[in-house]
Amino acid sequence: MYRKYGIPLIFGADSHFILPEDAALRDQRLEANHIQYEDEEGWYLDYPDGEEAVRRFRQQGVLSEAQIAEAMENTNVFLSFEDVAFDRSKKLPTIYPELTQDERNRKYLDTV
C-alpha cells in the first residue's frame, strides 16, 4: 500500500506495557483475571524508544534505511503538537460524519 498508494510510513506499536521488564506484571494481571491470549508469542508488546524501534526495523529487514528514517520522521510529527487534550469523548474522529458506521466500515474494507 505504501508503494501502490503513496501512503506515508510511520512507526506503530500496539503496546501493552511500557518497558520489557513490565511483561511479568502484565502476565500476573492476565492470570489473576483468567485471561489467556494464544497468539501473543513472538510479538513485541512493549513501547520501545526510538533507538530500539529503528533496531527492530533493521532486524525485520523489510524497509531500507531511508524508509526507516521516513517512518520515524513521520511518527515524530506528534512531538510538535501543542495544547493537545485527551479525553474519552471519541477514540477516533471520522472524516465521513455523513456515513453510518456500517458505511464507514464498508469504505474502509473497499479501500484495503
Residue pairs with C-beta under 8 A, 6 or more apart in sequence:
1 7
1 112
2 8
2 9
8 70
8 74
9 63
9 67
9 70
9 71
9 74
10 71
10 74
10 75
11 53
11 57
11 71
11 72
11 75
12 75
13 44
13 46
13 47
13 48
13 53
14 45
15 45
15 46
15 47
16 26
16 45
16 46
17 23
17 25
17 26
17 45
17 46
17 47
18 46
18 47
19 46
19 47
20 46
22 46
23 45
23 46
26 45
30 36
30 37
44 56
48 56
50 72
50 76
53 72
54 68
54 72
57 63
57 68
57 71
58 68
63 71
94 104
96 103
96 104
96 107
99 107
